[in-house]
Amino acid sequence: MKQWISVGVVLFFLLGCNNSRGNFIHTLDSNESVDKTVAKLEALIQHAALRHFYTFDHTQNAKEQNLTLRPSKLIVFGNPHMETKLIGCNESMGLDLPMKFLVYEDFNGETKVSYTNPEYFSLKHNIKDANCLQIINKASIALDAIASQATQK
């Protein structure tokens, strides 16, 4: 009996510790280069009346350190009104805001767009208030729409 319990515990940990991103990180394929995809995302962010704060060029930062990195850029953007409300739900939300898109070239040379699913914030920051959950849901819908439009053919 102890042997079966030991096997069960080992299987539980092995199956529970996979490399899957689950539903916390959404990743879409883009048929465009990293730069073209970033340009599309930045235009869509502006069109959606969101504030584009900055685009970090991880590859350029690596070059400045005499390192190499495949193309990778992080777009930081948001809606200060919405963010203020979310931080009011739980101050720790400030760790995840403003929103971000990561556009990068993977090991196969394919361009990807990744972002954190805002619905994860309700778990990470223990958000239970209905109004706060509604804001998070709207943010999720908006991010999905922007990322989908930017990666369409």
C-alpha positions as CSV (number, residue, x, y, z in Angstrom):
1,M,0.0,0.0,0.0
2,K,2.8,2.4,0.9
3,Q,4.4,1.7,-2.5
4,W,1.2,2.8,-4.3
5,I,1.0,5.9,-2.3
6,S,4.6,6.8,-3.1
7,V,4.0,6.2,-6.8
8,G,0.8,8.4,-6.6
9,V,2.7,11.2,-4.9
10,V,5.5,11.1,-7.5
11,L,3.1,11.0,-10.4
12,F,1.2,13.9,-8.9
13,F,4.3,16.1,-8.7
14,L,5.5,15.0,-12.1
15,L,2.2,15.7,-13.8
16,G,1.7,18.9,-11.9
17,C,5.1,20.4,-12.8
18,N,5.0,20.5,-16.6
19,N,6.3,23.4,-18.7
20,S,2.9,24.4,-20.0
21,R,2.0,28.1,-19.7
22,G,-1.6,27.1,-19.0
23,N,-4.1,29.9,-19.4
24,F,-1.9,32.5,-17.7
25,I,0.1,33.5,-20.8
26,H,-1.6,33.9,-24.1
27,T,0.7,33.4,-27.2
28,L,-0.3,34.1,-30.8
29,D,1.7,33.5,-34.0
30,S,2.4,36.4,-36.3
31,N,3.3,36.0,-40.0
32,E,5.1,39.3,-39.9
33,S,8.6,40.2,-38.5
34,V,9.0,41.3,-34.9
35,D,9.3,45.0,-36.1
36,K,6.2,44.9,-38.3
37,T,4.2,43.2,-35.5
38,V,5.4,45.8,-33.0
39,A,4.4,48.6,-35.4
40,K,0.9,47.0,-35.8
41,L,0.4,46.6,-32.0
42,E,1.6,50.2,-31.3
43,A,-0.9,51.5,-34.0
44,L,-3.7,49.4,-32.5
45,I,-2.9,50.6,-29.0
46,Q,-3.1,54.2,-30.1
47,H,-6.3,53.6,-32.1
48,A,-7.9,52.0,-29.0
49,A,-7.2,55.3,-27.1
50,L,-4.7,53.5,-24.8
51,R,-1.5,55.2,-23.7
52,H,1.7,53.7,-25.2
53,F,4.4,54.3,-22.6
54,Y,7.5,52.7,-24.1
55,T,8.8,49.9,-26.2
56,F,11.8,48.1,-24.7
57,D,14.2,46.6,-27.3
58,H,15.6,43.6,-25.4
59,T,17.9,42.8,-28.4
60,Q,19.4,46.3,-28.5
61,N,19.9,46.1,-24.7
62,A,21.7,42.8,-25.2
63,K,23.9,44.3,-27.9
64,E,24.9,47.1,-25.6
65,Q,26.2,44.5,-23.2
66,N,28.1,42.6,-26.0
67,L,25.5,39.8,-25.8
68,T,23.2,38.4,-28.5
69,L,19.5,37.8,-28.3
70,R,17.0,36.9,-30.9
71,P,14.6,39.8,-31.8
72,S,12.5,40.6,-28.7
73,K,10.6,43.8,-27.8
74,L,8.3,44.6,-24.9
75,I,5.5,47.1,-25.5
76,V,4.3,48.8,-22.3
77,F,0.9,50.4,-22.5
78,G,-2.2,51.0,-20.6
79,N,-5.3,52.9,-19.5
80,P,-4.4,55.0,-16.4
81,H,-8.1,55.3,-15.5
82,M,-8.6,51.5,-15.5
83,E,-5.2,50.9,-13.9
84,T,-6.1,53.2,-11.0
85,K,-9.3,51.4,-10.4
86,L,-7.5,48.0,-10.4
87,I,-4.8,49.2,-8.1
88,G,-7.7,50.3,-5.8
89,C,-8.9,46.7,-5.8
90,N,-5.6,45.6,-4.5
91,E,-2.4,47.6,-4.4
92,S,-0.3,44.6,-5.4
93,M,-1.9,45.0,-8.9
94,G,0.7,47.7,-9.4
95,L,3.2,44.9,-9.9
96,D,1.5,43.9,-13.1
97,L,0.4,47.2,-14.5
98,P,0.7,48.8,-17.0
99,M,-0.1,46.1,-19.5
100,K,2.5,44.5,-21.7
101,F,2.9,42.7,-25.0
102,L,6.1,40.7,-25.6
103,V,6.9,40.3,-29.3
104,Y,9.7,38.0,-30.1
105,E,11.3,35.5,-32.5
106,D,11.3,32.0,-31.1
107,F,13.8,29.2,-31.6
108,N,12.2,28.3,-35.0
109,G,12.5,31.9,-36.3
110,E,8.7,32.4,-35.9
111,T,7.3,35.7,-34.6
112,K,5.2,35.4,-31.4
113,V,3.1,37.8,-29.4
114,S,2.7,36.9,-25.7
115,Y,0.9,38.6,-22.9
116,T,-0.4,37.8,-19.5
117,N,-4.1,36.9,-19.4
118,P,-5.6,39.6,-17.2
119,E,-8.0,37.0,-15.7
120,Y,-4.9,35.6,-13.9
121,F,-4.7,38.8,-11.9
122,S,-7.8,37.9,-10.0
123,L,-6.0,34.8,-8.8
124,K,-2.6,36.3,-8.3
125,H,-3.9,39.4,-6.4
126,N,-6.9,37.7,-4.7
127,I,-9.5,39.9,-6.5
128,K,-13.0,38.9,-5.6
129,D,-15.0,42.2,-5.9
130,A,-17.5,42.0,-8.7
131,N,-16.7,45.4,-10.1
132,C,-13.0,44.7,-10.1
133,L,-13.6,41.3,-11.8
134,Q,-15.7,43.1,-14.5
135,I,-12.8,45.5,-15.2
136,I,-10.4,42.6,-15.5
137,N,-12.8,40.9,-17.9
138,K,-12.9,44.0,-20.1
139,A,-9.1,44.2,-20.1
140,S,-8.9,40.6,-21.1
141,I,-11.3,41.1,-24.0
142,A,-9.4,44.2,-25.1
143,L,-6.0,42.6,-25.0
144,D,-7.3,39.5,-26.9
145,A,-8.8,41.8,-29.6
146,I,-5.7,43.9,-30.0
147,A,-3.3,40.9,-30.2
148,S,-5.6,39.0,-32.6
149,Q,-5.9,42.0,-34.9
150,A,-2.1,42.5,-34.9
151,T,-1.4,38.9,-35.8
152,Q,-4.0,38.5,-38.6
153,K,-2.8,38.0,-42.1
